[in-house]
Amino acid sequence: MDKNDIYFMREALAEAEKAFALDEVPIGAVIVYQGGIYARGHNLRENLKDPTAHAEIVAIRRAAAKRGVWRLHGMTIYVTLEPCPMCSGAMVNARLDRLVFGAYDTKAGAAGSLMNIANDERLNHRMEVVSGVLAKESGELLKKFFQLKR
């Protein structure tokens, strides 16, 4: 594992902890540009009453607003859980260069588990995908959250 990937995934985990504190499913994301964090996000679906307020979408919206354009070329997104179809599609549409995620999502993952939108050759953009970075830590946080809910 690349030391930079570990560093930025820890930052994504810090975002996931923020979601946990808000009683949201603890998923976090950070977008990195030129070696620094450009935007952050964590799940806000419950608080915003918005089904699209996934960590990845929140971070993508913030990065696009900051950049002033919707194209996020040259950027990497770090996410604690493998993105769903909606988020993977948004990443492709935003033209992100790279996706790094922690835990696999065998129920809804769209970057290798159930499907692979990130690298579907039928689409006009593909991105590099690195999986399993701090997967144990990401998975344990999710497990803790759902154990408290039961």
C-alpha positions in Angstrom: 0.0 0.0 0.0 1.2 3.5 -0.9 1.9 5.7 2.2 -0.1 8.6 0.6 -3.1 6.3 0.1 -3.0 5.3 3.7 -2.7 8.9 4.9 -5.6 10.1 2.8 -7.7 7.1 3.7 -7.2 7.9 7.3 -8.6 11.4 6.5 -11.6 9.7 4.8 -12.0 7.6 8.0 -12.1 10.9 10.0 -15.0 12.0 7.8 -16.7 8.7 8.5 -16.4 9.3 12.2 -18.2 12.6 11.7 -21.0 10.8 10.0 -21.1 8.3 12.9 -21.4 11.1 15.4 -24.4 12.4 13.5 -26.0 9.0 13.6 -25.4 8.6 9.8 -24.0 5.4 8.3 -20.2 6.1 8.8 -18.8 6.5 5.3 -16.4 9.3 4.5 -14.7 10.7 1.5 -11.9 13.1 0.6 -10.9 14.4 -2.8 -7.2 15.0 -3.3 -5.6 17.4 -5.8 -1.9 18.1 -6.3 -1.0 16.3 -3.1 -3.5 18.1 -0.8 -7.1 17.6 0.3 -9.3 19.6 -2.0 -12.8 18.6 -0.6 -14.3 16.5 2.1 -17.6 14.8 2.7 -19.4 12.3 4.8 -22.9 10.7 4.7 -25.7 13.2 5.3 -28.7 11.4 4.0 -30.6 11.3 7.3 -29.8 14.8 8.3 -30.5 16.4 5.0 -33.4 14.0 4.1 -31.7 13.6 0.8 -31.2 10.1 -0.7 -28.3 11.4 -2.8 -26.3 12.8 0.1 -23.7 10.0 0.1 -20.2 10.9 1.2 -18.9 10.8 -2.3 -21.6 13.0 -3.8 -21.1 15.6 -1.0 -17.4 15.6 -1.7 -17.8 15.8 -5.4 -20.2 18.7 -5.2 -17.9 20.6 -2.9 -14.9 20.0 -5.2 -16.8 21.1 -8.3 -18.1 24.2 -6.5 -14.6 25.1 -5.3 -13.1 24.5 -8.8 -15.8 26.3 -10.6 -16.3 23.5 -13.1 -17.8 20.0 -13.0 -14.7 18.3 -14.5 -12.5 17.1 -11.8 -9.5 15.9 -13.9 -6.3 15.3 -12.0 -8.1 14.4 -8.7 -8.3 11.3 -6.6 -11.3 10.4 -4.4 -10.7 8.3 -1.3 -13.8 6.6 0.1 -14.1 4.3 3.1 -16.6 1.9 1.4 -16.8 0.8 -2.2 -19.1 3.2 -4.0 -22.6 2.3 -5.0 -23.8 2.6 -8.7 -25.0 6.2 -8.2 -21.6 7.3 -6.7 -19.5 5.4 -9.2 -21.5 7.0 -12.0 -21.0 10.4 -10.5 -17.3 9.8 -10.3 -17.1 8.8 -14.0 -19.2 11.8 -14.9 -17.0 14.1 -12.9 -14.0 12.7 -14.7 -12.1 11.9 -11.6 -8.8 10.2 -12.4 -8.6 7.8 -9.5 -10.7 6.0 -6.9 -9.2 4.5 -3.7 -11.6 2.7 -1.4 -11.4 0.8 1.8 -14.0 -2.0 2.5 -15.7 -3.9 -0.3 -19.5 -3.6 -0.5 -20.8 -7.0 -1.6 -24.4 -5.8 -1.5 -24.2 -2.6 -3.6 -20.6 -2.1 -4.7 -20.1 -0.7 -8.2 -16.3 -0.6 -8.4 -15.6 -4.3 -8.6 -18.0 -6.2 -6.4 -21.4 -6.4 -8.1 -20.4 -4.4 -11.2 -17.6 -2.1 -12.3 -18.9 1.2 -13.5 -15.5 2.8 -12.8 -13.9 0.7 -15.6 -16.8 -0.1 -17.9 -15.4 0.1 -21.4 -18.7 1.2 -22.8 -18.5 4.5 -20.9 -16.6 7.5 -22.1 -14.4 7.7 -19.0 -12.6 5.2 -16.8 -10.6 5.7 -13.7 -7.8 3.8 -11.9 -9.2 1.9 -8.9 -7.3 0.9 -5.9 -9.2 -1.3 -3.4 -8.8 -2.5 0.2 -6.8 0.4 1.6 -7.5 0.3 5.4 -10.4 -2.1 4.6 -10.3 -3.5 8.1 -10.7 -0.2 9.8 -13.4 0.9 7.5 -15.3 -2.3 7.9 -15.0 -2.3 11.7 -16.5 1.2 11.9 -19.5 0.1 9.8 -19.9 -3.0 11.9 -19.8 -1.0 15.2 -22.4 1.4 13.8 -24.8 -1.4 12.8 -24.3 -3.3 16.0 -25.4 -0.3 17.9 -28.5 -0.1 15.7 -29.6 -3.6 16.5 
